[in-house]
Amino acid sequence: MQLPYVFAPNLCVRSRVRVWFVCAGALWMCIVLNPHCKTEQKCSWLRELRRWNSVDVCPWEDGNHGNDLPNLTHSLPQGAHGNQESRPHRTVFTRAIEACDLHWQDRHLQHIIASDLYANYCYHDNQDGSLFDTRGWPMWHEHVPTACARVDALRSHGYPREALRLAIAVVNTLRRQQQRQLEHFRRHKKELLHKAITSITNMEGWVGHPLDPIGTLFSTDPLCLSLSRLDCSSVVSRAELQRLPVQRLLGEGESYGALAVETALIGLGQQRVMPDGLYAQEKVCRNEEQLLAKLQEVELDDTLVKIFRKQAVFLLESGPYSGLGEIVHRESVPMHTFTRYLFTSLLPHDAELAYKIALRAMRLPVLESTASSGDLSRPHHMVSVVPNRYPRWFTLSHIESQQCELASTMLTAAKGDSCKLETVLESIQKNIHSSSHIFKLAQDAFKIATLMDSLPDITLLKVSLELGLQVMRITLSTLNWRRREMVRWLVTCATEVGVYALDSIMQSWFTLFTPTEATSIVATTVMSNTTIVRLRLDCHQQENLASSARTLALQCAMKDPQNCALSALTLCEKDHIAFETAYQIVLDAAVAGMSYTQLFTIARYMEHRGYPMRAYKLATLAMAHLNLSYNQDTHPAINDVLWACALSHSLGKNELAAVIPLVVKSVKCATVLSDILRRCTLTTPGMVSALHSRRNSGKLMSLDKAPLRQLLDATIGAYINTTHSRLTHISPRHYSEFIEFLGKSRETFLMAHDGHIQFTQFIDNLKQIYKGKKKLMMLVRERFG
């Protein structure tokens, strides 16, 4: 026998064929468990399996390189592996190797698979009473995956009757074990709950197991096989289904379909540890979804509803044996996906039980933090929980999304029931820690509440608003790329709830928004015409809402004047006192708390609103923060400086005289200074602001007197300093550019009454100081003499 063909050619692709190999491992389990195989055949298979198992690149069973699971193939009657040392790593062939030691000679096992009428009165070695249930039907106590592998082997090798008999015995065993677990927990419930901790009794869960025991039992049922649309080439044909026993192995009122459904519910509800490794965790999710897909094909009748009720009660009351017990282990697999199916199935028949089990399933212990602060008993005091996310939970994002889906399903079903909505809301606030998922739930609730053309469901709208408020609190101090969208949505939601909700979020804005968000989004939206029309407010209500928005804007401006002052001024335009207060906040913050960019922006706004003197005041304050060096001739603030000088010039000589010293102090760039100088000499100060275009008889300002003389001297000095700076590290390719620069400087020099003399002296000094740059100085002589 050769190595499987996908294993040999290219060993580096093992991650791509891992699923195939796990299936191959289960297939080999069926092969070696053939009840009529010869000993020499089994020995030959064992040699090959061991050889493949010893290859270094043989895939591991769970795809994880840190697996140290012990040997779990416990065949109870023989105990062949009870004392065998655990292997350090389990490959896809390990279970098949272990199964080579299993046999079919156990008398009880032979009786189970041989007869439909086998019961406790037919067997006299049942001294401890463990081989039959209370009804007298046989049970098979073996490690469940191994027992199910036997069922699979019988069915695969053409023994459908025998497979069905053994499957029913295994299911009877599971049901009896479940009952005993419930009785045991009830006896020790007070003690276990007092400890407030629990352990997982099943370190190897049945759902997601490599041998798929629950799927095997479910598929052994004739009804479920037919639901799977088997064709005539299948191992069990439709003709064979007709010949299978119908009621001999079942109790009164039972059916194979009901037994299969109950088996699936038992397996899905089992508390089990989350396995290691990405592949193993994905397999748990995938296997669970496959089982649920099969269950959804089964139409519920009264019998199945009773089974659902029974299993729901078992799951709620079975303690550590159930994934829905009162206390679950931090590492146990969550029950969200399974419980959503249970919830929707039970809701039409037993709503109270459906909600009880869904609310129990909402928890996610792996994200719980014991170090939380604040009063968690009241929703509006919910704090942001920083979860301890275990990196080994690779499917955590999928799990959280399923938790969110369960919550959304409950919210949808609870529409119109204020009591249930409040309970679901509390569960969401307690158990969901992802702001993105809470935001999704808030949006879902909002859509459901406003879906109909009639009046919206105000109770569900309030739930939506509460969830939105929690999102705001959680994301207030953490980064979230959707934060702006969340804030806008919350205002929309509050608008739908009513004016009191808008007023409430503005009153408590500091717990929900940053000052920038509160002014630029919240207050601005509240005062918009769209909001006023949507709320259908009268004049008195409009004024009250606007007053709250203005108060919020002023508070934000005081807290963060750099980012909120302009918004506050805009929002307070129609109220003189509020506008004056906002302006004073800007003046107070201008000395140290605001940048020249912010001040220039507010100054331009003031000019636009018709307050030129206030704009001038803010422009002078901005100039005090500005510093333009000699080589910053493309600085973004240049336009603001030119605007400030133009504003001062338009206001009059005194204003221009006051701003020029500030310009001289802040601006060292020669080209900017020369531009300002030329603009100041074109018109008489105050001409632009002359009322009714009245002609001004004033004269142009003299360049020989203050304040333009100071500006002229500063411009000439800037050209001289810039020239020396450029010559320090000039290269030949910049010579022509430098000559052009000197040409512009001469134009400024000549504006002075002795400018020609000054420029000649300046050129002579350059020739003397930089005489080593012969080529450059030759170009200077050619141009300037």
C-alpha positions in Angstrom: 0.0 0.0 0.0 1.4 3.4 -1.0 1.2 6.7 0.7 -2.0 8.7 -0.3 -1.2 10.5 -3.6 -1.8 14.1 -2.2 0.7 13.4 0.6 3.8 12.5 -1.4 4.3 14.8 -4.4 4.5 18.2 -2.7 4.9 18.2 1.1 4.9 22.0 1.3 1.2 22.2 0.5 0.0 20.5 3.7 -1.9 23.5 5.0 -4.0 23.4 1.8 -4.9 19.7 2.1 -5.4 19.6 5.9 -9.1 19.1 5.5 -8.6 16.2 3.1 -6.1 14.6 5.5 -8.5 14.8 8.5 -11.1 13.1 6.3 -8.5 10.5 5.4 -7.8 9.9 9.0 -11.5 9.3 9.7 -11.7 7.1 6.6 -8.8 4.9 7.9 -10.6 4.7 11.2 -13.6 3.1 9.3 -11.2 0.8 7.5 -9.4 -0.6 10.5 -12.7 -1.0 12.4 -14.2 -3.3 9.7 -15.8 -6.0 11.9 -14.8 -8.8 9.5 -11.3 -7.8 8.5 -8.6 -10.4 8.9 -5.8 -10.1 11.4 -3.1 -10.0 8.8 -4.9 -7.2 7.0 -5.1 -5.1 10.1 -1.3 -5.8 10.8 -0.5 -4.6 7.3 -2.5 -1.5 7.7 -1.0 -0.8 11.1 2.6 -0.9 9.6 1.7 1.5 6.9 -0.1 3.9 9.2 2.8 3.9 11.6 5.2 4.6 8.7 3.1 7.6 7.5 2.6 8.7 11.0 6.4 9.0 11.5 7.0 11.3 8.5 8.1 14.7 9.8 5.6 16.6 7.7 2.6 14.4 8.5 -0.2 16.8 9.3 -1.4 17.1 12.9 -4.9 16.3 13.7 -6.0 19.8 14.9 -3.6 21.7 12.7 -1.9 23.1 15.8 1.8 22.7 16.5 1.4 22.7 20.2 -1.1 19.9 20.8 -0.5 17.6 23.7 -3.8 15.8 24.0 -3.6 12.4 25.7 -4.9 9.2 24.2 -8.7 9.6 24.4 -9.8 6.4 22.6 -11.1 4.8 25.8 -12.9 1.6 24.8 -14.6 0.8 28.1 -15.1 -3.0 27.9 -11.5 -3.8 26.8 -9.6 -0.9 28.3 -6.8 -1.4 25.8 -5.4 2.0 26.1 -6.2 2.9 29.6 -2.6 2.9 30.8 -0.8 3.7 27.6 1.4 6.8 27.7 0.1 9.8 25.8 1.7 10.7 22.5 3.3 14.1 22.4 1.6 14.9 19.1 -1.5 13.5 17.5 -1.4 13.2 13.7 -4.3 12.6 11.4 -3.4 8.8 11.5 -3.1 8.6 15.3 -6.7 7.5 16.0 -6.6 4.9 13.2 -3.4 3.5 14.8 -5.1 3.3 18.2 -8.2 1.8 16.6 -6.2 -1.2 15.4 -6.3 -2.5 19.0 -10.1 -2.4 19.1 -12.2 -5.5 18.5 -15.8 -6.6 18.3 -15.8 -9.6 20.6 -17.5 -8.0 23.6 -20.7 -10.1 24.3 -22.8 -7.0 25.1 -21.7 -5.3 21.9 -22.5 -8.4 19.9 -26.0 -8.6 21.4 -26.6 -4.9 20.6 -25.8 -5.1 17.0 -27.3 -8.6 16.4 -30.9 -8.2 17.5 -33.8 -5.7 17.5 -35.3 -7.4 20.6 -32.2 -7.3 22.8 -33.2 -6.0 26.3 -32.3 -6.4 29.9 -34.3 -9.6 30.3 -32.3 -11.2 27.6 -28.9 -10.7 29.3 -28.0 -12.0 32.7 -24.5 -10.5 33.3 -25.8 -7.0 34.1 -24.8 -7.1 37.7 -24.1 -3.4 38.2 -27.1 -2.3 36.1 -25.0 -0.1 33.8 -25.7 -1.9 30.5 -29.4 -1.0 30.2 -31.4 2.1 30.8 -34.5 2.3 33.1 -36.7 1.2 30.2 -34.5 -1.9 29.7 -33.0 -0.8 26.4 -29.3 -1.5 26.0 -26.6 1.2 26.4 -23.0 1.2 25.2 -20.5 2.9 27.5 -17.5 3.7 25.4 -15.7 6.9 24.6 -18.4 8.6 22.5 -16.3 9.5 19.4 -14.9 5.9 19.3 -18.4 4.4 19.7 -19.6 6.6 16.9 -16.7 5.6 14.8 -17.9 2.0 15.2 -21.4 3.1 14.0 -19.8 4.8 11.0 -17.7 1.7 10.2 -20.7 -0.6 10.4 -22.7 1.6 8.0 -19.7 2.1 5.6 -19.1 -1.6 5.4 -22.7 -2.4 4.5 -24.3 -3.1 7.9 -27.1 -0.5 8.1 -29.3 -2.5 10.6 -26.3 -3.1 12.9 -25.2 0.6 12.6 -28.7 1.8 13.6 -28.9 -0.6 16.6 -25.6 0.6 17.9 -26.4 4.2 17.2 -29.6 4.0 19.3 -27.7 2.3 22.1 -25.2 5.1 22.1 -28.0 7.7 22.1 -29.7 5.9 25.0 -26.4 6.1 26.8 -26.1 9.9 26.1 -29.6 10.5 27.4 -29.0 8.4 30.5 -25.7 10.2 31.2 -27.4 13.6 30.7 -30.1 12.6 33.3 -27.5 11.5 35.8 -25.4 14.6 35.3 -28.5 16.7 36.0 -29.2 14.7 39.2 -25.6 15.0 40.3 -25.6 18.8 39.8 -28.8 19.2 41.7 -27.4 17.4 44.7 -24.3 19.6 44.7 -25.7 22.8 43.2 -25.4 24.9 46.4 -21.8 23.9 46.9 -20.8 24.4 43.2 -22.5 27.8 42.9 -21.1 29.0 46.1 -17.6 28.5 44.7 -18.6 30.6 41.6 -16.1 28.6 39.5 -16.5 25.6 37.4 -14.4 23.2 35.3 -15.0 21.6 31.9 -15.8 17.9 32.1 -15.3 17.4 28.3 -11.8 18.4 27.2 -12.5 17.0 23.8 -15.9 18.2 22.5 -18.1 16.2 20.2 -18.9 19.1 17.9 -15.9 19.8 15.8 -14.3 16.5 16.7 -12.1 14.9 14.0 -14.5 11.9 14.0 -17.7 14.0 14.0 -19.6 11.7 16.4 -22.8 13.8 16.6 -22.9 14.1 12.8 -22.5 10.3 12.6 -25.3 9.6 15.0 -27.6 12.2 13.3 -26.9 10.8 9.8 -27.5 7.2 10.9 -31.3 7.9 11.4 -33.2 6.8 8.3 -35.3 9.9 8.2 -32.3 12.2 8.3 -30.6 10.1 5.7 -33.5 10.6 3.4 -33.5 14.3 4.2 -29.9 14.4 3.0 -31.1 13.3 -0.4 -29.1 10.1 -0.7 -29.0 8.6 -4.2 -29.1 4.9 -5.1 -25.3 4.7 -5.2 -25.0 5.6 -1.5 -23.9 3.1 1.1 -27.5 2.9 2.4 -30.0 3.0 -0.6 -33.6 3.9 -0.4 -34.6 0.3 -0.8 -32.6 -0.6 2.2 -34.2 2.2 4.2 -37.5 0.5 3.7 -36.2 -2.7 5.2 -34.8 -1.1 8.4 -36.6 -1.7 11.7 -39.2 1.0 12.4 -40.3 0.9 16.0 -38.7 -2.1 17.6 -35.7 -0.1 19.0 -37.8 2.8 20.1 -40.0 3.6 23.0 -43.7 4.5 22.7 -44.2 7.7 20.8 -40.6 8.0 19.7 -39.3 8.2 16.2 -35.9 8.0 14.5 -36.2 11.7 13.5 -36.9 12.8 17.0 -34.1 10.7 18.4 -31.7 12.2 15.8 -32.8 15.8 16.7 -32.4 15.2 20.4 -28.9 13.7 19.8 -27.9 16.8 17.9 -29.3 19.1 20.7 -27.3 17.1 23.3 -24.1 17.4 21.4 -24.5 21.1 20.5 -25.3 22.0 24.1 -22.3 20.2 25.6 -19.9 22.4 27.5 -16.6 21.9 25.9 -13.2 23.6 25.9 -12.2 25.8 23.0 -9.4 23.8 21.1 -6.0 25.2 20.3 -5.1 26.2 16.8 -6.9 28.2 14.0 -7.9 25.1 12.1 -9.5 23.3 15.1 -11.4 26.4 16.1 -12.7 27.0 12.6 -13.7 23.3 12.5 -15.8 23.8 15.6 -17.7 26.7 14.0 -18.1 24.9 10.7 -19.3 21.6 12.3 -21.8 23.5 14.4 -23.2 25.3 11.4 -23.5 22.1 9.4 -25.4 20.4 12.2 -27.7 23.4 12.5 -28.3 23.4 8.8 -29.4 19.8 9.0 -31.7 20.6 11.9 -33.3 23.5 10.1 -34.4 21.0 7.4 -36.5 19.1 10.0 -40.1 20.5 10.3 -41.0 20.9 14.0 -44.1 19.0 15.2 -45.5 18.6 18.7 -43.2 15.8 19.5 -40.1 17.7 18.5 -41.3 20.8 20.4 -41.5 18.7 23.6 -37.9 17.5 22.9 -36.8 21.1 22.5 -38.4 22.1 25.7 -36.9 19.2 27.6 -33.4 19.8 26.3 -33.7 23.5 27.0 -34.5 22.8 30.6 -31.6 20.3 30.8 -29.2 22.8 29.4 -30.3 25.5 31.8 -30.1 23.2 34.9 -27.2 20.8 34.2 -24.4 23.0 35.6 -20.9 22.3 34.4 -22.1 19.6 32.0 -23.9 22.2 29.9 -22.7 25.1 27.8 -25.7 27.0 29.2 -25.3 26.2 32.9 -25.4 28.9 35.5 -21.6 29.1 35.5 -19.5 28.2 32.6 -15.7 28.0 32.3 -13.9 31.0 30.8 -12.4 28.7 28.1 -15.7 27.0 27.1 -17.0 27.3 23.6 -19.8 29.9 23.4 -23.4 28.9 22.6 -24.6 31.9 20.6 -25.1 30.2 17.2 -26.8 27.1 18.7 -29.0 29.2 21.0 -30.2 31.5 18.2 -31.6 28.3 16.5 -33.1 27.2 19.8 -34.6 30.6 20.4 -36.3 30.9 17.1 -37.6 27.3 17.3 -39.0 27.7 20.8 -40.3 31.3 20.5 -43.7 30.4 19.0 -44.3 27.7 21.5 -42.7 28.8 24.8 -41.6 32.4 24.7 -40.5 32.6 28.3 -38.2 29.6 28.0 -36.9 30.9 24.7 -35.9 34.2 26.2 -34.5 32.5 29.3 -32.1 30.3 27.4 -31.1 33.1 24.9 -30.3 35.5 27.7 -28.3 32.8 29.5 -26.3 32.3 26.2 -25.4 36.0 25.7 -22.4 35.8 28.1 -18.9 35.6 26.7 -16.6 34.8 29.7 -13.4 35.0 27.8 -13.9 38.7 27.5 -15.0 39.4 31.0 -12.8 41.7 33.1 -12.8 41.4 36.9 -11.0 44.7 37.2 -13.9 47.0 36.2 -14.8 50.2 37.9 -18.0 52.3 38.3 -21.6 51.5 39.1 -22.5 48.7 36.7 -26.0 48.4 38.2 -27.3 51.3 36.2 -27.0 51.4 32.4 -26.0 55.0 32.1 -23.0 54.3 34.4 -21.7 51.6 32.2 -17.9 51.8 31.8 -15.7 50.7 29.1 -14.4 47.2 29.8 -10.9 46.5 28.6 -11.2 42.9 27.7 -8.4 40.3 28.2 -8.5 38.8 24.7 -6.7 35.6 24.6 -4.7 35.5 21.3 -5.3 31.8 21.0 -9.0 32.4 20.3 -8.5 33.0 16.5 -12.2 32.9 15.8 -13.1 35.5 18.4 -14.4 38.0 15.8 -16.7 35.4 14.4 -17.9 34.5 17.9 -18.6 38.1 18.7 -20.6 38.5 15.5 -22.7 35.5 16.4 -23.3 37.0 19.9 -24.4 40.2 18.1 -26.7 38.2 15.9 -28.3 36.5 18.9 -28.9 39.8 20.5 -30.4 41.3 17.3 -32.7 38.3 17.0 -34.0 38.9 20.5 -34.5 42.6 19.9 -36.5 41.9 16.8 -38.7 39.4 18.6 -39.2 41.7 21.6 -40.6 44.6 19.6 -43.6 46.0 21.4 -42.8 44.3 24.7 -41.2 47.0 26.9 -40.4 44.5 29.7 -38.6 42.1 27.4 -36.8 44.9 25.6 -35.5 46.3 28.9 -34.2 42.8 29.8 -32.5 42.3 26.5 -31.0 45.8 26.7 -29.5 45.0 30.1 -28.0 41.8 28.7 -26.5 43.5 25.8 -24.9 46.2 28.0 -23.5 43.6 30.3 -22.2 41.0 27.9 -21.2 42.7 24.6 -17.9 44.6 24.8 -17.3 45.5 21.1 -18.4 49.0 20.4 -18.8 48.1 16.7 -21.3 45.3 17.5 -23.2 47.5 20.0 -23.5 50.1 17.3 -24.8 47.6 14.8 -27.4 46.5 17.4 -28.4 50.1 17.9 -28.8 50.6 14.2 -30.8 47.3 13.9 -33.1 48.4 16.6 -33.6 51.8 15.0 -34.4 50.2 11.6 -36.9 47.9 13.2 -38.5 50.7 15.2 -39.0 52.9 12.2 -39.7 50.2 9.6 -43.4 50.7 9.3 -45.1 53.6 7.7 -47.1 54.2 10.9 -45.8 55.8 14.0 -42.4 54.4 15.2 -42.1 52.1 18.1 -41.0 54.5 20.8 -39.9 51.8 23.3 -37.6 50.2 20.7 -36.4 53.7 19.7 -35.4 54.3 23.3 -33.5 51.0 23.4 -31.7 52.0 20.2 -30.8 55.4 21.9 -29.5 53.7 25.0 -27.3 51.4 23.0 -26.0 54.4 21.0 -25.2 56.3 24.2 -23.2 53.3 25.5 -21.3 53.3 22.2 -20.5 57.0 22.8 -19.2 56.3 26.3 -17.1 53.3 25.2 -15.5 55.1 22.2 -15.0 58.5 23.8 -11.5 57.7 25.1 -10.6 55.0 22.5 -9.9 55.3 18.8 -12.6 54.2 16.4 -12.5 55.0 12.7 -16.4 55.0 12.6 -16.7 57.5 15.5 -17.9 60.4 13.4 -20.5 58.2 11.8 -21.6 57.0 15.2 -22.0 60.6 16.5 -24.1 61.7 13.5 -26.3 58.6 13.8 -26.9 59.2 17.6 -28.1 62.7 16.9 -30.5 61.3 14.2 -31.7 58.7 16.7 -32.3 61.2 19.4 -34.2 63.4 16.9 -36.5 60.5 16.2 -37.1 59.9 20.0 -38.0 63.6 20.5 -36.8 67.0 21.6 -36.3 65.9 25.2 -33.7 63.3 24.0 -31.8 66.0 22.1 -31.8 68.2 25.1 -30.7 65.4 27.3 -27.6 64.5 25.2 -26.7 68.2 25.1 -26.9 68.5 28.9 -24.6 65.5 29.4 -22.4 66.1 26.3 -19.1 65.8 28.3 -19.7 62.1 29.0 -20.6 61.4 25.4 -18.6 63.6 23.0 -15.4 65.5 22.6 -15.9 69.3 22.5 -15.2 69.3 18.8 -17.9 66.7 18.1 -20.4 68.5 20.4 -20.1 71.8 18.5 -19.3 70.8 14.9 -21.8 67.8 14.8 -24.3 67.8 17.7 -25.1 71.5 18.3 -24.9 72.3 14.6 -27.3 69.5 13.6 -29.7 70.4 16.5 -29.9 74.0 15.3 -30.4 73.1 11.6 -33.6 73.8 9.8 -34.0 70.1 9.0 -34.1 69.2 12.7 -36.6 71.9 13.5 -38.9 70.8 10.7 -38.5 67.1 11.6 -39.5 67.8 15.2 -42.3 70.3 14.3 -41.3 72.7 17.0 -43.1 75.9 17.9 -41.2 79.2 18.4 -40.9 78.6 22.2 -39.5 75.1 21.8 -37.1 76.3 19.1 -35.7 78.9 21.4 -35.3 76.5 24.3 -33.5 74.0 22.1 -31.3 76.7 20.6 -30.5 78.0 24.0 -29.3 74.6 25.1 -27.2 74.3 21.9 -25.6 77.8 22.6 -24.8 76.8 26.2 -23.2 73.6 24.9 -21.2 75.6 22.4 -19.9 78.1 25.0 -18.9 75.2 27.4 -17.0 73.5 24.6 -15.3 76.8 23.6 -14.1 77.3 27.2 -12.9 73.7 27.4 -11.2 73.6 23.9 -11.0 77.1 22.4 -8.5 76.1 19.7 -11.0 73.7 18.0 -14.4 75.0 19.2 -14.2 78.8 19.3 -15.2 79.4 15.6 -18.1 76.9 15.9 -19.3 78.6 19.1 -19.3 82.0 17.4 -21.2 80.6 14.5 -23.8 79.0 16.7 -24.2 82.1 18.8 -24.6 84.6 16.0 -28.3 85.3 16.7 -27.9 85.9 20.4 -25.9 89.0 21.2 -25.0 88.1 24.8 -23.9 84.5 23.8 -21.9 85.9 20.8 -20.1 88.4 23.0 -19.3 85.7 25.5 -17.8 83.5 22.8 -15.8 86.4 21.4 -14.4 87.1 24.9 -13.4 83.4 25.2 -11.4 83.8 22.0 -9.7 86.9 23.3 -8.8 85.2 26.6 -7.4 82.1 24.8 -5.6 84.1 22.2 -2.6 85.0 24.3 -1.4 81.4 24.9 -4.0 78.9 23.9 -4.5 79.5 20.2 -2.3 79.3 17.1 -2.0 82.0 14.5 -3.8 79.8 12.0 -6.9 79.5 14.3 -6.8 83.2 15.1 -6.5 84.3 11.4 -9.5 82.0 10.6 -11.6 83.5 13.3 -10.5 87.0 12.2 -11.6 86.4 8.6 -14.9 85.1 10.0 -15.4 88.4 11.9 -14.7 90.4 8.9 -17.2 88.4 6.9 -19.8 88.9 9.6 -19.3 92.7 9.5 -17.0 93.2 12.5 -13.8 94.7 10.9 -12.4 96.1 14.1 -12.7 92.8 15.9 -11.2 91.1 12.9 -8.3 93.6 13.1 -7.9 92.9 16.8 -7.7 89.1 16.3 -5.3 89.6 13.3 -2.9 91.5 15.4 -3.0 88.8 18.1 -2.3 86.2 15.4 0.7 88.2 14.1 2.2 88.0 17.6 2.3 84.2 17.2 3.8 84.1 13.7 7.4 83.8 12.7 8.3 83.7 9.0 12.0 83.2 8.3 13.9 84.5 5.3 13.5 81.4 3.1 9.8 80.7 3.8 8.5 82.5 0.7 5.8 79.8 0.1 4.6 79.6 3.7 0.8 79.0 4.0 0.4 82.0 6.4 1.6 84.5 3.8 -1.9 85.1 2.4 -3.2 85.7 6.0 -0.4 88.3 6.6 -1.3 90.1 3.3 -4.9 90.0 4.3 -4.2 91.4 7.7 -2.2 94.2 6.3 -4.9 95.0 3.7 -7.5 95.0 6.5 -5.3 97.4 8.6 -4.7 99.7 5.5 -8.4 99.8 4.8 -9.3 100.8 8.4 -6.9 103.8 8.4 -3.5 105.2 9.1 -3.5 104.5 12.8 -4.4 100.9 12.4 -1.7 100.4 9.7 0.8 102.1 11.8 0.0 99.7 14.7 0.3 96.6 12.6 3.5 97.4 10.7 5.8 96.9 13.8 4.1 93.5 14.3 4.8 92.6 10.6 8.5 93.7 10.9 8.9 91.6 14.0 7.2 88.5 12.7 8.2 88.4 9.0 11.8 88.1 7.9 11.1 87.0 4.3 12.2 89.8 2.0 9.7 89.0 -0.9 6.7 89.1 1.5 7.8 92.4 3.1 8.4 94.0 -0.3 4.9 92.8 -1.4 3.3 94.4 1.7 5.3 97.6 1.1 4.1 98.0 -2.5 0.5 97.4 -1.5 0.7 100.0 1.2 2.0 102.7 -1.2 -0.7 102.2 -3.9 -3.6 103.8 -2.0 -4.3 106.1 0.9 -5.0 104.3 4.2 -8.8 104.3 4.9 -9.9 104.7 1.3 -11.4 101.2 1.1 -13.6 101.8 4.2 -14.7 105.2 3.2 -18.5 105.4 3.6 -20.7 105.6 0.5 -17.6 105.7 -1.7 -16.9 109.2 -0.5 -13.6 110.5 -1.9 -10.8 110.8 0.7 -8.7 113.9 0.4 -5.9 112.2 2.3 -2.4 111.8 0.7 -0.3 108.7 0.1 1.9 107.8 3.0 5.5 108.9 2.8 8.2 106.3 2.7 10.5 108.6 4.6 8.2 108.7 7.6 6.8 106.2 10.1 5.3 103.7 9.8 6.3 102.9 6.1 9.9 104.0 6.7 10.2 101.2 9.3 8.8 98.7 6.9 11.1 99.9 4.1 14.2 99.6 6.2 13.1 96.1 7.4 12.5 95.0 3.8 16.0 96.3 2.7 17.6 94.6 5.7 15.8 91.4 4.9 17.1 91.5 1.3 20.6 92.0 2.6 20.4 89.1 5.1 18.8 86.8 2.6 21.5 87.6 0.0 24.3 86.7 2.4 22.4 83.5 3.4 22.0 82.4 -0.2 25.7 83.1 -1.0 26.9 80.9 1.9 26.0 77.6 0.1 25.2 78.7 -3.5 26.0 76.4 -6.5 26.6 77.4 -10.1 23.2 76.1 -11.2 21.5 78.8 -9.0 23.6 81.7 -10.3 21.0 83.0 -12.7 18.2 82.7 -10.1 20.4 84.7 -7.7 20.9 87.5 -10.2 17.1 87.7 -10.6 16.8 88.0 -6.9 19.3 90.9 -6.8 17.3 92.6 -9.5 14.1 92.5 -7.3 16.1 93.7 -4.3 17.3 96.7 -6.3 13.6 97.7 -6.9 13.1 97.9 -3.2 16.3 99.7 -2.5 15.3 102.4 -5.1 12.1 103.1 -3.1 14.3 104.9 -0.5 15.4 108.5 -1.3 19.1 107.4 -1.1 18.3 103.9 -2.4 20.7 104.1 -5.4 23.6 104.8 -3.2 22.7 102.1 -0.7 22.4 99.5 -3.5 25.7 100.5 -5.0 27.4 100.1 -1.6 25.7 96.8 -1.2 26.9 95.4 -4.5 30.5 96.7 -3.8 30.5 94.9 -0.5 29.4 91.6 -2.2 32.2 91.9 -4.7 34.7 92.3 -1.9 33.4 89.7 0.5 32.7 87.0 -2.2 35.5 87.7 -4.6 36.4 84.1 -4.5 33.2 83.3 -6.4 34.7 84.7 -9.7 32.1 83.5 -12.1 29.2 84.7 -10.0 30.8 88.1 -9.3 31.4 88.5 -13.1 27.7 88.0 -13.6 27.0 90.6 -10.9 29.3 93.2 -12.6 27.7 92.5 -16.0 24.2 93.2 -14.6 24.7 95.8 -11.9 28.1 97.4 -12.8 
